[in-house]
Amino acid sequence: MRIVRTAVSLAAATLLMAGCAFGPAVQPGMSRDQVLASYGTPTRVVATPSGTRLQYSRQPAGQSVVMVDLDAAGRVVSARQMMALEELSKIEPGRWTREDVEREFGPPALVDRVASWPGDIMTYRWRDAEQNKFFWVYLDAGNRVQRTGQGMEIPARFRDDD
């Protein structure tokens, strides 16, 4: 019974935190100052060909990354949640580099190395409708994406010490 109560409490806390992750929705046309007042300081600011991108990442512990694109005048053009399969699927093996991935998705939750792969493996945390997931980006020694993959994030097991 204790395990069930703990799981329910964790689920409720996760939903509450997800709703409070960011302030009011950012809308096209808002100023940079309005975005900063709503979302706070971005985790990164990246120059784009048409202006600036404000990256708001909840990695490594969270599962959301919001990109707010501003035009040259500092007005919002778009705001997107990037930790979604339709966005992650846009990564093109053989064409994208580590720089491209970090510009589009921010810094990963984790960067690993394994003996069976010659380069870094970038790990992003995300959630589909029902499951916590990982999305892996496999880089070669030259930091070019060679493949991607996804899998379930298996939670730590609960123990009942009573």
Residue pairs with C-beta under 8 A, 6 or more apart in sequence:
2 160
2 162
3 158
3 160
6 158
7 158
18 64
21 58
21 62
21 64
22 38
22 39
22 56
22 64
22 66
23 37
23 38
23 39
23 40
24 38
25 79
26 34
26 35
26 38
26 39
26 66
26 68
26 76
26 79
27 76
27 79
28 75
28 76
28 77
28 78
28 79
29 75
29 76
30 75
30 76
31 74
31 75
31 76
32 52
32 54
32 70
32 74
32 75
35 54
35 68
35 70
35 76
36 42
39 54
39 56
39 66
39 68
40 56
42 54
42 55
42 56
42 68
43 55
43 56
43 57
43 106
43 107
44 54
44 55
44 57
44 106
44 107
45 52
45 53
45 54
45 55
46 52
46 53
46 55
46 103
47 53
48 69
50 69
50 71
50 72
50 77
51 69
51 70
51 71
51 72
51 73
51 74
51 77
52 69
52 70
52 74
53 67
53 68
53 69
53 70
53 103
54 67
54 68
54 69
54 70
55 65
55 66
55 67
55 106
56 65
56 66
56 67
56 68
57 64
57 65
57 106
57 107
58 64
58 65
59 65
59 106
59 107
59 108
59 109
59 124
59 125
60 108
60 109
60 110
60 125
61 109
61 125
62 125
63 83
63 125
63 126
63 127
63 132
64 81
64 83
65 81
65 82
65 83
65 105
65 106
65 124
66 79
66 80
66 81
66 82
67 78
67 79
67 80
67 82
67 104
67 106
68 76
68 78
68 79
69 76
69 77
69 78
69 79
70 76
70 77
71 77
80 87
81 87
82 88
82 104
82 105
82 106
83 105
83 124
83 125
83 126
83 127
83 135
84 126
85 126
85 128
85 150
87 104
87 105
88 105
88 124
88 126
88 135
88 148
88 150
90 104
91 100
91 101
91 104
91 137
91 145
91 148
92 145
93 145
93 146
93 147
93 148
94 144
94 145
94 146
95 145
96 144
96 145
97 143
97 144
97 145
98 120
98 122
98 139
98 143
98 144
98 145
99 143
100 145
101 108
101 122
101 137
101 145
102 108
105 124
108 122
108 123
108 124
108 137
109 123
109 124
109 125
110 122
110 123
111 120
111 121
111 122
111 123
112 120
112 121
112 123
113 119
113 120
113 121
114 121
117 138
118 140
118 141
119 138
119 139
119 140
119 141
119 142
119 143
119 146
120 139
120 143
121 136
121 137
121 138
121 139
122 136
122 137
122 139
123 134
123 135
123 136
123 137
124 134
124 135
124 136
124 137
125 132
125 133
125 134
125 135
125 153
126 132
126 133
126 134
126 135
127 133
131 152
131 153
132 152
132 153
132 155
133 150
133 151
133 152
133 153
134 150
134 151
134 152
134 153
135 148
135 149
135 150
136 148
136 149
136 150
136 151
137 145
137 148
138 145
138 146
138 147
138 148
138 149
139 145
139 146
140 146
